Amino acid sequence: MPFAASVRHLQTLVMSFHPTIVVETVEEERVQQLINKATLDLQLPVYEWSIAQGLVRLEGNRYNHWQNEYAPPGASRVAINTDTADPLDALRHIQAVGHRAVYWFKDFATHFDDAIITRLFREVAQQFAHNQSTLLISGDRVSLPREIAHEAVYFDMPLPDLDELHKAILEAVQALRGRIKVRLNPDEMRTLVNTTQGMTLNQTKKVIAYAALEDGHLSAKDIERVLERKMQIIRESGLLDYIPVEKNTAELGGFGSLKRWLARARIGFSAQAQALNLTPPKGILIVGIQGCGKSLAAKTIAREWQMPLLKLDAGRLYDKYVGGSEKNFRQAVSLAEKMAPAVLWIDEIEKTMGGSQSADTDGGLSRRLFGSFLTWLQEKSQEVFVVATANDISQLPPELLRKGRFDEIFFVDLPDHQDRATILGIHLNRHHQDPASFNMPELVQATAGFSGAEIQQVIVSSLYQSIYEKCALDTGLLIQSIKATVPLSISRREDIQRLRHMAADRFVQIK
């Protein structure tokens, strides 16, 4: 959402009698800009509160008529008002004043452990619901008690758009004028700006300043430094793993039908498709036997399409507070959208958004996450291609398997003889072994019923054995490891047969 659209959204919330608005962000500078711009047309005064300074007028808002008594005549800056530093004193002051305004409370949610504060906050909010006044709470992770949460509305503060990021880069360069030289042509500058997507303005300024000061130049090679910092920031968020194109070395054996489909689907991101008002592909669901390359397929798609790969770990979404998991999901997909074009990989989606069985044990959380996911999948406009993988389709909600949810649903079976030959070659080459020195037909025959992961493990364990025995890896050692392995096709024969039966007439077979 562009910043101007965010301003309009906040104005609408204030005008529509929403007394409590929550903004989850660490970018207080952008919150201040947002509030000032939103209240300018509404002609509303704005006051800010923090436990360090108390309740004071917000700088930069011309409709603020109230000045605290500690400000000397002609002062250009706000003085600290310790009389309202206590949360209770601040709320009582607001309640007594009673005039129409927007009150911005910083990090106020930490004080809701006090029952008196919670009660008084509710009373002030009820009072504000009638006069278009607003209590706006900001903070990194805002958790509200139930009695307040049901009346509050969460405002999604979008990450900076390209124009804001470009401006931030120029500000960083301007601040370092005389100390650095800029060596970027227009195309390289655009690439640099695009690279900073998903970062806050402060993060952008810091990483640009650091990259430029490192050698005294801001050049195309600093894009790699920005990418490295971006990877770190995304990991610090705790919701997504980030694999840039440059570090994605995935190779996929077989999967011919999937590769052909992807080659056609990629056209959906082209300028020709956009000129015909064609929407980019939404994503695919890959179901199948464990260890047969579903995860590798997600990595390969990102590498082939030259897009960064974002992995959503289901376990990281869960939060002990009411609504926390849903907020984590919204934050994760919002970050993915800012990284667009990108591939978003949701591994083992049935564990996150399972059906009725999980709903009975998690209070309906999985169903709520599933609903949020479906809504986002249908309505997203950014170029985020979703690759969802699943091992147990019996745990998936039937609605997810309905035509139109995904662009296509693929079923991955155990590799055939040709695919096994390819997989053997890939893993032997990866470990510096010449496939030509092995009896490949014998190995292909011996690994019938093996998954790709099982073939990989056979090669790895055989290499360890060769090192232990101080001999070269040969066909005999590999055959020995193969015979010692019980593949899933035997240990879980019934489950695999049931999965094949369910997928036979429903999904596209990957061959």
N, C-alpha and C positions, 0 to 999 in steps of 0.2 A: 504494500500500500504506500503510495507516495506521501510525503510529509503533508502536502496540502490536503489530501484526502483524510489524513489523520486529524487535522485541525477541524475539518467539517464534521467528522464523526464525534469528536469531543464536544463540539458546540451543540450537536443534536442531543447528546446524552444530557447535557446541562439543561437545555431548554425543555426536555421531556420529563422533568421532575425526577431525575435519578439522584438521590441525596448522597450516595456513597459510590465512588468510583475508585477502582484499584488499578494501579499501573506498576507492573513488575518489571523493573529495569534498574541498572546501576547508573545509567546516564542521566543524572539530575540536571545537567546543563540542557539536554534536549527536552526534558520534561518542562523546564522553565520556559524554553522557547515555545513549546507546544501550548502551555497555559496562556502565555502572554498573547500569542497570535489568536487563540480561540476566544479569549475574553475581550479582545480589542473591539470586535464588531458587536459583541453583546453588551459592551459598556459596563462591565462588571469589575469591581475592585478585587484584588487578589492578595491574600495574606499567606505567608509560609510559616511553618512551625518546625522547630527541631528542639531536642532536649538541651542542646548546647546554647541556643540563643533565645528560646521562647518564641512568642508570636510577634512577628514583624511584618511590615508591608513588603511585598515582592517588588524588587527593583525592576524597572523597565516597564511598569504598568501605570499609565497616566490617569487611570480612574481610581487609584488608591488615594482616598481623602484622609484616611486615618494615619497619624504619625505617633509613634510611641513617645512617651514623655521624657525618655532618656536621650533623645536626639537633640543636640544643641542647635540653636538657630542657624540656618544656612548650611547645615551639614549635608554633605553629598552622599554619605553612606548611612545605612541603618545602624542604630545603636542596639546593643543587646538589651532585651527586656527580660530580666530574670524573674519578674513577677509572674510570668506565664510559662516558665520553663517546665514546671511540673505539669504532666498531662491533664490532671484533674483541674488545675487552675486555668489551663488553656481552654478546656471544654466549657467550664463555667463562664469564662469571659465571653466566648462565642455565643453561648446561650443567652447571656444578659444583653449583649449588643443587639442581636436579632436582626441586623440589616442584611440585605441580599448581597451575597459575595461568594467567591470560591476560596476555600481554605485548603491549602496544600500542607499535609502532614508527612514529614520525612521519617521513615523507619518507625512509624507509630504502632505497627502490628505487634511489636515486641512487648507492648504494655497491656495487651488484652488478657494477660494472665490475672490481672486484677479485676475482680467482679464488679467493683464500683465503677471503674473506668469503662468497662464494657456496657454496663447499664446506662451510664450518662451519655456515652457515645450513641447508643440506640435512641435515647430521648432527643438528642440534638438532631440526629438524622431524621427522625419523625417530624420534628419542627421544620427542617429544611425541605421536606417533601412537598410542602405547601407554598413555598415562596421562591422556588428555583435557585436555592442556594445549594452548594455542593461541598462535601468533604472528600478530598482526593488524597488517597494514601499511596505512597510510593515506597519501593524497597526492592531488594534483590529477589527474595522469595517471601511473598506475603501470604501467611496462613491466618485465616479469620475464624473465630468461633462460629458455631452453627447459627446462633441467634442473629449474627450480623451478616454472615455469608449469604443467607437466603435473600437479603435485601440489597446486596452489593452487586455491581456489575464490573467485570474485569475488562479493562481496556488494553488491547494488545498493542503495545508500543513497538512499531515495526523497526527493524534494523535500518540503518541509513541506506537511502537509495544511491544510485550512481552519481547524481548531481551533488548530493551532500558529501559523498566520499571524495569526489574531485575537488570540491572546495576545501575539504580538510587537508588534502595533499598539498594544495597550493598554499594554505596557511602554514603548514609545516615548513615548506620550502622558503616562504617569506620570512619566517622566524629565524631561519638559518642563513639568510642572505649575507654574502661576503665570506661565509665559511665553507660553502659547498658550491659545486657547479652541476647544473642540470644538463644531462646528455640524453635526452629522450625525444624522439620524433613523435608526431601526433599519433601514429599507430601504436607505438610502444607505450605512450601515456595512456591510451585507451585500455591496453592490455593490463597495465599496472592498476588502473582504477578497477577494472573487472576482477582482478586478482584479490582486491581488498573486500569484495562482497562477502557479507557474513560477519564482518568485524564492526565494532563500535567506532565512533569518531575518535575517541581517545586512543583506542588501540591502533587505529590507522595512523594517527599523527606520530605515535611513539615508534611504530615499526618503520615508518618512512624516515623519521629523523635518525634512528639508529642505523638503518641501511645506508643513508647518505653520509653520515659522519664516519662510518667504518673506513672509507677510503677517500672521503672528500668529494664523492660524485654520486649523483642519482642517475643510474643508467639501467639499461635493460637487464643486466645481470642481477640487479637488486630484486627482480621479480621472484627469483628463487628464494631469496631471504624472506620475502613477504609470505611465500607459500609455506615455508618452514614454520614461521610464526603462526600462520593460520592453522596449520595442523595442530600445533600446541594448544591454541585457543579452543579449538573444537574438542580436543581431548579433555581439556579442563572443564568444559561444559558438562561432561559426564554422561551425555546422551548419545553422541554419535562418534563413530570412528571414521577417520578421514584418510583415504588413500589417494594421493594425487596421481595424475596420469603418468608422470615420470617414474614413479616407484611401483607401478602396477606391471608385473612381469608374468601374469597368468597365461597359461597355455591350456587349451581345451582339445582333448582328443575326441573324435566323432562328433555327435550332435549336429549332423549335416542339415537336418530339417529346421532346427532352431537357427542355425547360422544363415540359412537362406531367408527365413522369415525376418530376421533382424536386418539383413541387407536391404530388404524392401521397406521395413519400418523406418529405417534411418532417413529415408527420403522425407518423412513427415517433419523433420527439423530443417529442411532446406528452404531457401528463398522461394523456389518454384511452388512448393506446397503452401507457403504463406500467402503468395500472390493469388492462389485459388481458394483462400479462406479455409484451408484444411488444418485441422487441429493436430498438434503433435501426438504421437502415441502415448497413452497413459501408463501402460505397464503390462507385465505378464506375471502369471503364477506358474511356478515350476513345482510339481509334486513328483514324488518318486521314492525309490529305495535309498536308504541311508548309505552315503559313501559313493554315490554314483555320479557326482560332479555337479550338483545343483549350486553349491556355493561357488565352485570354480566357474560356473557359467555366468554368475553375477559379476565376478571380477573380469571375466573375459569380455563381456558386453561393454563395460566401462572402458577397457583398454582399446577395444576395436573402434568404439565411437569417440575416443579421445576426450572422455569426460571424467571428472573426478568421481570416485566411488565413496558414498556415505553409507556406513552400516549402522542400522538402528538395532541396538541390543535391547531386547524386550525387558530383561531384568532390570535395566536402569530406569525404566519408566515408572516403576511402582514407588509410591510415596505413602507414608503412613497417615497423612492428613487428608481429609475429605476434599476431593477435587484436585489433589496434588498430582495424581497420575495423569489425569486428563490435561492438566496444565503442562506437564512435561512433554506429552505428545504434541501439543500445539507448538511448544517451543522448538521441538525437534524438527517438525515439518516446516516451521517458519524459517529455521536456519537452513534447511535443505533448499527451500525456495530462493533464498538469498544466494545460494551457491550455484543456481541454475546457469547454464545447463549442467545437469548432474544426474547420476544414477543413484537412487536410494534403494538399498538392499535391506529387506526385512527378513531376517533368517528365522526359520521355524515359527511362522506366523500363527500357527495353531496354539502355541503356548501363550501368546499375547492376546489373541482375539478368538479364543476357543468358543465352543458352543454351549449347550445347556449344562453339560457336566461341570465345566469350570464356573459357570454362573452360580451354581448352587453352593460353591465353596468360597467365592471371592466377593460375595455381596453384589453381584451384577457388574463388577468393574470391567471384566472382559467384554461384556456386551456394550457398555458405554464406550470403551475404547474402539470397539468394532464399528459402532455407529459414527464416531468421530472420524475414523479412517475412511469409511465409505463416503461420507459427506465431502471430506477433503479430496478424495480420489476423483469424484464426479465433478467437483467444482474448480479444481486447481487449473490455473491458466499458465503457470510458469512451466518451463521445460525441465521438469523433474520426472524421469522415467523410473517407475517402481518395478523392482524385481523382488517378488515375494516367493519364498521357498517353504515347502512343507513336507514333512515325512508321513504324518498321519492325517489323511483327509477326512477320516471319520470324526475328528475333533473340530473340523471347520464348519462354521455356520453355513447352511444351505444357500443363503443369500449371496455369499461370497463366490460360489461356484456358478451362479446364474450368468447367462450370456450377457455381455455388455459391461460387467463389472471390470474385468480386465480385457485388454485387446485380444489376448489368447491365453489358454491354459495348456501347458505341456506336461506330458508324463515321461519321466526318465526311468527306463528299465535297465537291467544289468547289461553291460556292454557285450556286443556280439564279437565274433572272432576278428573282424576287421578293426573294430574299435579297440579291442584288447591289444592288437599288434601296435596300433598307434600309441596307446597309453604306455605300453612297455618301452617303446622307443623314446618317448618323451622323458620318462623317469630315468632310464639308463643314460641318456645324454646329459640330463641334469646333474648326475653324479659322475660325470666324466668317464662313462663306459661306452664303448663302441658297440652298437646293436649288431653290427655285422659279425662280431666275434662270438655271437651266441646262436644257438639253434632256435631261431624265432618260431618256426612252426610247432616245435615241441612245447615251447613255453606258452604259446597261444592256446594249444590244446589242453595243457595242464591247468590253465587258469580259467577254464570254462566254469561259469557260475560265480566268478569273483567280481567284486565291484572295483571301480577305479582306485578307491582308497585302500582296498585290500591288496591290490597289485603293487601300489606304491610301498606299502608296509613290507611286503615280501622282499622287494628289492633292498629296502633299508636294512632289514634284519639280516639279509644275506651279506650285505657289505660289512656289517659289524662282525659277522661270523668269519668272513675272509680276513679281516684285520686280526681277529683273535687267533686264527689258524696260520697267519702269516703266509697267505696264498692269494693268488689272483681270483677275482670273482669269475665263475664260469657257469655254464648251464646246469651242471650237476648240483652246485650249491643252491641255485635258485629252485630247482626241482625239489630239493630236500626241504626248503622253507615252505614251498607250496603244499607239499604233502602234510606238513605239520600244522597247517592252517585250516580251521573249520570256517568256511565262509557263511555269510548271512543267508545265502540261498539254501543252506542246509539247516542251520540253527533256527532260522525263522521262516521255514518253508511255507507254513500255513499263512502267516501274515503277508508274505510277498504274493502268494496266490490270490488272497482276498483283495489286495491292493490292485493287482493286475485286472481282476474281474471288474472292480469298481471303475477303473479308468478306461476300460476297453472301448466303450461307445461314447465316452464323454469328452475325452481330451485328445489333443494331437500327440501322437506317438513320436518321440524324438528318436530318429534313426541316423 
